[in-house]
Amino acid sequence: MVIKMKEKVVIDNYCENRIKSNLLGGVKTEAVLVFTRTALERIFDKLDEQSTPPLLGTKENTKYIYDNLRNLLNDLKKNVISVDYLIELMQNTKNDPMNTDLRRETKYEEPLIMYNDTMAKRMNYHFSTSKTSIPELLIICILSNWFLEDEKSTKLYPFIDKYDFLTLIEKFEIYAQNESDKQIKLISKMQLVSIDIIEYLKKAQYKFNKSRTSKKRKRK
């Protein structure tokens, strides 16, 4: 949603109280959470249409998984921007390139846009042909790899500590043991894909444009 106030364009970031790091390392954590929020919103939009989630083993097992994911999404909505904000920001800047406020805001968000795009592209790489996946598990594994395996700080996002990602992963593994070998392999694939996505994010480096020189410098 775009609200025009005189000549200034204000874009809704779909977030009650955004938590933003000014450090590039912290921006990568924000990218992981923006990616997570996006995936969970799509998951629950689809589940809400179906009215009931798929049964993952027992009812208790299913309830534990989806209650945790629903609560996580609610926390993310309060503290992490929506990818829709980034998309609208880029689109409006493209449509109005002379708007200095939009250009400044887009420049400010460039690292986050790049890191989020890195994860999205890697996701598309893995599922460009095969649509078979367990997005709920993939998201949990990504969070586990980032915050537990790589020990990234949750200081800015303390609500993350409420969620036991290892137990959530274990719930899926227990469910798979009573299913087919195909399901076990699919769960293993989600874990491997999550590692790959995180590795690509870790390697991604935002480069500031150092080629720009001020007019004052040129005069000198």
Secondary structure, DSSP 8 states (H G I E B T S, - for coil): -EEEETTEEEE--S-SS----SSHHHHHHHHHHHHHHHHHHHHHHHHHHHSS----SSHHHHHHHHHHHHHHHHHHHHHS--HHHHHHHHHHHHH-TT-HHHHHHHHHHHHHHHHHHHHHHHHHHHTSS-----HHHHHHHHHHIIIIIS----SS-GGGGG--HHHHHHHHHHHHHTS-HHHHHHHHHHHHHHHHHHHHHHH------TT---HHHHH-
